Amino acid sequence: MIKKYKSLILILLVTFFSSLIAGYVTRINIDPWYQSLNRLPISPPDWIFAPVWTTLYAFMSIAIWIVYEKTKVSEPSFSKKIIKIYFYHLVINLTWSFIFFYYHLIFAAFINIIFLIIAISILMVLYLPRSRISFILMVPYLLWVIFASVLNFGLYLIN
């Protein structure tokens, strides 16, 4: 039984480790720079980001795990490829925090988030024929990142 969930545990560990790094970079660089920026009226309160991202990281981990488990025997080359794409996508996700909060490059962060949207979309397209549940689990993530891109571009325009 535990052997079946070994890959899930590994995926969760890697995903949430990247989340911890992003969160740390954000926390140590948010003040005073980010707090001094003009924000859009649609910007959510700061406290909302941690629970939303925690949920999204759990969803994306479960989504890749389902696809990986479904394909590791029947499509072994695909399962290796999809895991690689997933981890590359995590790097793009993580990079945003450095570009935005550490380097304060708002427009470059916007370009990064466009690449993230593309990476999420690629994963979703690859998931759909193999697991409708995995595809659905990625929808909130894609919508949140699109919303984040609007906020990011808005910050660029008004600051």
Buried (B, 14 or more C-beta within 10 A) or exposed (E): EEEEEEBBEEBBEBBBEBBEEBBEBBEEBEEEEBEEEEBEEEBEEEEEBEEBBEEBBBBBBBBBBBBBBBBBEEBEEBBEEBBEBBBEBBEBBBBBBBBBBEEBBBEBBBEBBBBBBEBBEBBBEBBBEBBEEBBBBBEBBBEBBEEBBBBBBBBBEEE
